[in-house]
Amino acid sequence: MHKINLERRWEEAGLTDDFIFSKVFLDPEITLELLRRIFPELAIEGIKILNSQQEFKSTYDAKSIRFDIYVEDHANNHYDIEMQVANHHNLPQRNRF
């Protein structure tokens, strides 16, 4: 019974699943296409995926933040691609980082 349930969960997993999301956006071609569609005015030529699940701390005693997919483009612009499936009403606080 447990194995069947796991198989069903895997078959029904979509982009909102953390594992699937990370695997999809670790593909530079997919991520580049997403960024080009979001920011067509930037004419992004290429990207480098710096890290998945990247953690940052501003000071040793600060709360860390985690970027789901952290990317740099050809012009040294940095992008954080996030998936948020629930509204915790904390978007302004998250954006400050």
NUKEFI-967749 format. One line per 10 residues: for each residue z, x negated, y of C-alpha. Coordinates in Angstrom, 2 decimals. Layout:
N
Z X Y; ...
This chain:
97
0.00 0.00 0.00; 0.93 -2.78 2.43; -2.33 -4.66 1.80; -4.40 -1.52 2.46; -2.57 -0.93 5.73; -3.23 -4.52 6.86; -6.90 -4.23 5.94; -7.21 -1.00 7.93; -5.53 -2.57 10.96; -7.93 -5.54 10.76
-10.99 -3.29 10.46; -9.84 -1.19 13.43; -8.90 -4.16 15.63; -10.86 -4.35 18.85; -11.01 -6.39 22.01; -7.51 -5.28 23.04; -6.07 -7.10 20.02; -4.71 -10.46 21.24; -6.23 -12.44 18.36; -9.69 -10.86 18.76
-9.57 -11.20 22.56; -8.78 -14.92 22.31; -11.47 -15.57 19.72; -14.14 -13.70 21.70; -13.41 -15.38 25.03; -13.07 -18.86 23.54; -16.83 -18.62 23.11; -18.23 -20.25 26.29; -21.45 -18.19 26.23; -19.59 -14.87 26.15
-17.11 -15.98 28.81; -19.86 -17.33 31.06; -21.74 -14.02 30.81; -18.59 -12.06 31.69; -17.89 -14.25 34.74; -21.52 -14.03 35.90; -21.34 -10.23 35.73; -18.03 -10.09 37.60; -19.03 -12.67 40.22; -22.84 -12.57 40.56
-22.62 -14.03 44.07; -21.17 -17.29 42.71; -24.25 -18.16 40.60; -22.04 -19.88 38.01; -24.10 -22.52 36.22; -21.68 -23.48 33.49; -18.05 -23.35 32.42; -15.50 -25.30 30.47; -12.77 -23.43 28.64; -9.62 -25.34 29.44
-7.20 -23.50 27.23; -6.19 -20.33 25.48; -2.64 -19.10 25.94; -2.02 -21.72 28.66; 1.58 -21.75 29.99; 2.52 -22.93 33.47; 5.87 -23.51 35.12; 6.15 -24.20 38.85; 9.57 -25.88 38.51; 11.75 -26.83 35.58
14.01 -23.79 36.07; 11.28 -21.26 36.89; 10.06 -18.57 34.56; 6.80 -19.65 32.96; 3.59 -17.68 33.12; 0.92 -17.55 30.44; -2.81 -17.28 31.04; -4.72 -15.69 28.17; -7.97 -17.59 28.78; -8.09 -20.35 31.41
-11.58 -21.50 32.48; -13.13 -23.92 34.99; -16.69 -23.60 36.28; -19.25 -26.21 37.39; -17.88 -26.05 40.98; -14.26 -26.65 39.88; -13.25 -23.01 40.42; -10.58 -21.84 37.98; -10.49 -18.42 36.33; -7.78 -16.65 34.38
-9.09 -13.93 32.07; -6.39 -11.49 31.05; -6.14 -8.42 28.87; -3.46 -5.95 29.84; -3.30 -2.86 27.62; -0.23 -1.23 29.17; 0.52 -0.58 32.82; 3.87 -2.23 33.58; 3.34 -1.68 37.32; 3.74 -5.42 37.92
0.19 -6.45 38.85; 1.14 -7.67 42.38; 3.82 -9.96 40.92; 1.49 -11.26 38.22; -1.25 -11.98 40.76; 1.00 -14.18 42.88; 0.71 -16.94 40.34
